[in-house]
Amino acid sequence: MNKDSKTQHITLATGNVFSDLGFATEEAAALAAASQQVISGKLAISESLETEAGGQDRSVVETASSQEHS
């Protein structure tokens, strides 16, 4: 790191990016809650697709394996 840095002040993060960006407390909390709902929904979809794909992969292997033993 450069010792000649012009940075004079660093503001610590609060844990709510919207608050850190200067939104009012109530609005920052609402935005954080809404974004968390979107994130949770997308993670649930992703997990569902992974589970679905995992089940399909196993059934294909089981079918191929069953055919080999016939």
C-alpha positions as a printed NumPy array, in Angstrom:
array([[  0.   ,   0.   ,   0.   ],
       [  1.23 ,   3.446,  -0.884],
       [  2.184,   5.509,   2.173],
       [  1.51 ,   8.695,   0.195],
       [ -2.209,   7.932,  -0.058],
       [ -4.516,  10.95 ,  -0.032],
       [ -7.177,   9.065,   1.974],
       [ -7.787,  10.985,   5.166],
       [-10.947,   9.354,   6.483],
       [-12.553,   5.931,   6.228],
       [-16.182,   5.412,   7.234],
       [-16.853,   1.99 ,   8.705],
       [-19.643,  -0.105,   7.201],
       [-22.851,  -0.479,   9.205],
       [-23.922,  -3.817,   7.736],
       [-26.638,  -2.145,   5.659],
       [-25.278,  -0.993,   2.315],
       [-28.265,   1.311,   1.815],
       [-27.551,   3.072,   5.098],
       [-23.894,   3.311,   4.106],
       [-24.984,   4.981,   0.853],
       [-26.846,   7.67 ,   2.789],
       [-30.476,   6.527,   2.699],
       [-32.608,   7.482,   5.693],
       [-32.736,   4.803,   8.397],
       [-36.303,   3.679,   7.668],
       [-35.802,   3.618,   3.901],
       [-32.464,   1.814,   4.252],
       [-34.11 ,  -0.865,   6.407],
       [-36.969,  -1.297,   3.901],
       [-34.562,  -1.516,   0.961],
       [-32.372,  -4.035,   2.789],
       [-35.408,  -6.183,   3.646],
       [-36.686,  -6.061,   0.059],
       [-33.286,  -6.943,  -1.376],
       [-32.943,  -9.821,   1.107],
       [-36.307, -11.197,  -0.071],
       [-35.118, -11.081,  -3.69 ],
       [-31.841, -12.772,  -2.762],
       [-33.639, -15.479,  -0.771],
       [-36.004, -16.132,  -3.674],
       [-33.174, -16.434,  -6.171],
       [-31.227, -18.763,  -3.869],
       [-34.304, -20.962,  -3.429],
       [-34.734, -21.182,  -7.21 ],
       [-31.052, -21.994,  -7.656],
       [-31.152, -24.717,  -5.001],
       [-34.309, -26.153,  -6.54 ],
       [-32.705, -26.28 ,  -9.985],
       [-29.562, -27.896,  -8.575],
       [-31.652, -30.526,  -6.776],
       [-33.707, -31.136,  -9.906],
       [-30.601, -31.431, -12.072],
       [-28.98 , -33.719,  -9.514],
       [-31.979, -36.036,  -9.584],
       [-31.957, -36.134, -13.376],
       [-28.268, -36.965, -13.482],
       [-28.741, -39.874, -11.088],
       [-31.7  , -41.272, -13.021],
       [-29.72 , -41.172, -16.26 ],
       [-26.839, -43.047, -14.612],
       [-29.24 , -45.55 , -13.03 ],
       [-30.984, -46.126, -16.369],
       [-27.69 , -46.623, -18.192],
       [-26.438, -48.91 , -15.443],
       [-29.669, -50.936, -15.494],
       [-29.4  , -51.393, -19.258],
       [-25.829, -52.645, -18.977],
       [-26.831, -55.324, -16.475],
       [-29.778, -56.566, -18.574]])
